[in-house]
Amino acid sequence: MNILVVNGPNLGAIGRRQPGIYGSKGFDELPGVLTRILGDREKQIRWRIYQSNHEGELVDRLEQAVDEGVNGLVLNAGALTHTSLVLADCLAWIGIPCVEVHLSNVWARQEPIRQTSLIAKHCIGSVSGFGLTGYGLAFLALMEHMSSQSG
């Protein structure tokens, strides 16, 4: 399985940025989180991580994933989740199964806009509020989805 993790604006600063909301772990700790959650199943996955603060670069990377044979996406679009019709349109046509991830529980956030996702309808599911653990849960969901599609 070939999974691409795509992170949007401000997510390069996770671990330093508002740790009370987003947690104190940076993405350098993601491999350990995945090993803990996936165990031996991690050997079945080839994964890469990409982050950009620019909407167009995120779209370019998602389109490139089609040509690379990526068969699963874990997408944390950050604030673009709530505003980007461009990302939603891209997900609609590329056809790669995607799990939407949010480090914080967007449903518990005070700003009503954070409870809106333009990309959710183009994803197989969402994980919200579990910090970096959410990425591991997204990997599990993609693995289950792929195995149910092949068998």
N, C-alpha and C positions, 0 to 999 in steps of 0.2 A: 504494500500500500504506500502511495506517495501523497503525503499531506503537506500542504502549504499553510503556514500560520501567517496571517496578515493583520498587522496592527496599524491603526490610523493615528491621527494627530495627538500629540502629547504623550503617547504611550511609550516613547523612548525614555521618558523620565520616570517611569514607574519604579518604585522603591524610594524615590526622593520626593516625588510629587504628591502632596496631600496624603500622607500615609494613613491618616485617620479614615479616609474614604477608600483609597485604592490599595492599601497594604504597604508593608515595608519591604517586601521581597521584590527584587528586580528580575528582569527576564534572564539574567545569567543563572538564576536558580531554577529555570524551567526544566532543563534536562533531569535534574534530581527529582522534581515533582513528577515528571512523566515516568521515570523509573519506578518510583514508589507506587504510583497508581496502576501502571500497565504491567509491571513485573516482566515476565518472559515475553508477553505479547509485544513489548517494545521492539523486539528483534524483527517483527513483521512489518515495521514501519520505517520508511525513509521520510524524514521531515526537515523542512527548512523554515526559517522565520524571516519575515520582511516587515519593515516599519517605514512609514513615510508620514510626514506632516502635510502632504499635498494630495488633494483629491485626484487630480489627473494622474499622478504617479501610481496611486493605488489602483486605478482603473487599468493603466498600462500593465501593471504587474498581474492583475487578475486575468487579463486577456492573454498575456504571455503564458500563464499556467495551462491554458488549453493546449497550446502547442507543445508543452513539456510533458504532457501526459499526467498531470496532477489529477488524482481521482478523489480528493477530499480537501475541503477548505475549512479552516478555523479562522473566523473573522471577528476581530474586535475593531469595529470602525470608529470607536470613540464617539465624540460628539457628532461625527458625520452620520451615525446611525439615525439620528433624529431629523436630519436635514437634507441628506444627499439622495436625490432622485437619480443622480448620475450613477452612484454605486448600485442602487436598486436595479436600474436598467441593465447594468453590466451583469449582475448576478442572474437576472432573468434570462439572458441569452447564452451565457457561457455553459450552463448545464452541469456544473460541477457541484455535487452535494456539499452543502455548507452548513456549519453550525455557528450561530451567532453567539459570541461570548462577551460578557461584561464583568469586570472585576468587582464592581459594586453592585448592590441590589438596586437596579434602576427603578423598580416599583416602589421602593421605600424613599427614594430621593424627593426632595421638597419641590423641585422645579417640574411642573407638569410636562414640559417638553421632553424631559428625560424618560417619560413613560410612553413615548411614541417611537416606533421603529419603522422606518420606511423599507428596511431590508428584510425584516422578519418573514414576510410572505414568500421570500425567495430562498428561505433556509429550511432545512429539515427539522430544526429545533433551536432552542436558545438555552443558554446557561448563564445565570446571573447571580452575583453576590457571593461567590466562593473564592475570590482572589485567583491566584495562579492555579489552584486546584480545578477551577472551571475549565482550563485548557485540557487537563487530563480527562475530565468528564466528557469534553467535546470529542477528544480522540476516541474514547470508548464508544460514544454514540456513532461516530463515523464508521468505526470497525463493525459494529453491530448492523448498521445500515447496509454496508457493503456486503456483509456475509448474507444478509437476508435477500439482497438483490441478486446474488450469484447462485443461490441455492434454493 
